[in-house]
Amino acid sequence: MRHLLIFALLLTVLVGPAEADERQASVKADAWAEYKSKFLDSSGRILDDANGNISHSEGQGYGLLLSFLANEPADFEQIWSFTRRELLLRDDGLAAWKWSPDDDPHVTDINNATDGDILIAYSLTLAAERWSRNDYSQAAVSIAEAILDKTVVKHGGRTLLLPGVAGFAAADRADGPVINPSYWVFEALPVLDRLVPSPTWQALETDGKAMIQAMKFGPEDMPADWVSAKTSLKPASGFPREFGFNALRIPLYLMRAEQADREFLLRLQRGMSGPHGELLTRDLETGAVRATLTDPGYRFVNHILACVLEGTKVPENAKAFRPTQYYPSTLHLLGLTFVEEKHPECL
């Protein structure tokens, strides 16, 4: 992109606001073009290249959101067509979470992944409003209603989001219900409340944020990827006790939704930041570092933390987007979009 993001910040000075908006959209489109050239195939599926090129509802949801942010309706429709045709196979309105190119049938696990459903419904709602697509709105309503009906439960005075319909409820596990705090896509909840009004969305937001901030596991007081909410919050049995690849999305989601508590972000920053800006995952028993993540997409989560907390500018070499692997590249592009729109002073 050769520093197009820097150029975009000068547009409101050099040209009128309308022209600046148009060119800024072009910057997003350029980043999206690089992303889709590597991860979007001709059928409309987003490829998880670190996991045998499978596709999943999370990836389809991210693809929908990123193509919407780039204002690319044709790409959005392509991704939605695959999602509707290949994943919306369940009888409850939710998407099957896993699609494998090497298996027949391709759907190898019919269970849903609730964060994928949220991302899909959220993106459809935004697209329906921008592009006047009633069919998108109707599809989003069906998914949002199913999320409320099938994946949201009350337990112990809390409103919980089950990661999937099967396998996580109190009836399914001795330590159930089990939650995944990174499945709370906070920016989506008020949009879905606008689509399908219910006090449950606000309860999910309030209780989700409170629970995540209360998760202080291990020497570094970090949240876990998988958490038992049966009584007091604690790392769930049968899962690695770690702040891992799931949980590292938590600060990004909170910051994108402007729901971030400064003290909580500082705690996360201390626990997840390496000495040279790399991102760390941790064992929650000992506090030991499990992985040191140097990919630019992972590093960008720490760049955003530094921006929001300290006003630190994003390093020059992080401003240009070039795809690496699906997951860190997705985080990178979501982060760039957030900083560009909400904290341009950090670019």
Secondary structure, 3 states (H helix, E strand, C coil): CCCHHHHHHCHHHHCCHHHHHHHHHHHHHHHHHHHHHHHECCCCCECECCCCCEEEHHHHHHHHHHHHHCCCHHHHHHHHHHHHHHHCCCCCCCCCCEECCCCCCCEEECCCCHHHHHHHHHHHHHHHHHHCCHHHHHHHHHHHHHHHHHCEEEECCEEEECCCCCCCCCCCCCCCCEECHHHCCHHHHHHHHHHCCCHHHHHHHHHHHHHHHHCCECCCCECCCCEECCCCCEECCCCCCEECCCHHHHHHHHHHCCCCCHHHHHHHHHHHECCCCCEEEEECCCCCEEEEECCHHHHHHHHHHHHHHHCCCCCHHHHCCCCCCHHHHHHHHHHHHHHHHHCHHHC
